[in-house]
Amino acid sequence: MCFASDEMTDSDEYRVKASELRAQAERERDSLFRSMFKTLSKRYSRLAQQADYERNAKLAYKSSPPIAADDPKRR
């Protein structure tokens, strides 16, 4: 079992969980549970990829214009 530390990113933690779930799937005798663990493992792998993308993305966000508190057009 691996424990998260301050140096692990979200994607690292997702990959650890995916690995644990893959191992659980390999140990599982029941085909339904094996399939469920494999599916969960794949989803955690996708979460890791998404976390990497979001961490590395250079997205430019524009802040929205301020909303006037007493704007009569909005009433």
Legacy VTK file of the C-alpha trace (Angstrom):
# vtk DataFile Version 3.0
C-alpha trace
ASCII
DATASET POLYDATA
POINTS 75 float
0.000 0.000 0.000
1.309 3.422 -0.929
0.468 6.546 1.053
0.165 9.997 -0.449
2.782 12.553 0.464
3.139 16.271 -0.115
5.254 15.520 -3.182
2.596 13.466 -4.937
0.369 15.255 -7.400
-3.296 14.444 -7.857
-2.419 12.503 -11.000
0.151 10.446 -9.038
-2.473 9.571 -6.451
-4.953 8.582 -9.171
-2.326 6.343 -10.785
-1.593 4.654 -7.459
-5.299 3.985 -6.964
-5.619 2.674 -10.538
-2.723 0.300 -9.906
-4.296 -0.948 -6.670
-7.593 -1.559 -8.450
-5.856 -3.444 -11.299
-4.158 -5.668 -8.736
-7.487 -6.256 -6.999
-9.050 -7.197 -10.343
-6.298 -9.763 -10.961
-6.912 -11.349 -7.548
-10.692 -11.393 -7.895
-12.298 -14.728 -8.747
-15.801 -13.444 -9.412
-16.034 -12.199 -13.002
-18.511 -9.431 -12.139
-16.248 -7.972 -9.453
-13.175 -8.432 -11.649
-14.899 -6.430 -14.381
-15.937 -3.730 -11.910
-12.390 -3.357 -10.568
-11.005 -3.151 -14.107
-13.528 -0.455 -14.994
-12.686 1.543 -11.875
-8.992 1.195 -12.659
-9.515 2.592 -16.160
-11.513 5.510 -14.784
-8.796 6.384 -12.287
-6.264 6.247 -15.125
-8.405 8.714 -17.068
-8.614 10.965 -14.011
-4.809 10.937 -13.857
-4.578 11.937 -17.518
-7.107 14.724 -16.991
-5.247 15.991 -13.914
-2.000 16.064 -15.916
-3.710 17.962 -18.714
-5.211 20.513 -16.355
-1.910 21.012 -14.538
-0.012 21.513 -17.791
-2.630 23.442 -19.734
-1.947 27.079 -20.373
-5.538 28.200 -20.585
-6.313 31.882 -20.710
-9.422 32.880 -18.868
-11.021 36.267 -19.225
-12.738 37.572 -16.148
-16.335 38.516 -16.640
-17.270 42.203 -16.630
-18.512 43.561 -13.315
-22.243 43.561 -12.753
-23.625 46.900 -11.621
-25.617 46.547 -8.414
-28.241 49.102 -9.423
-28.506 48.325 -13.127
-32.169 49.054 -14.027
-31.888 46.936 -17.210
-31.373 43.784 -15.128
-34.601 44.136 -13.138
LINES 1 76
75 0 1 2 3 4 5 6 7 8 9 10 11 12 13 14 15 16 17 18 19 20 21 22 23 24 25 26 27 28 29 30 31 32 33 34 35 36 37 38 39 40 41 42 43 44 45 46 47 48 49 50 51 52 53 54 55 56 57 58 59 60 61 62 63 64 65 66 67 68 69 70 71 72 73 74
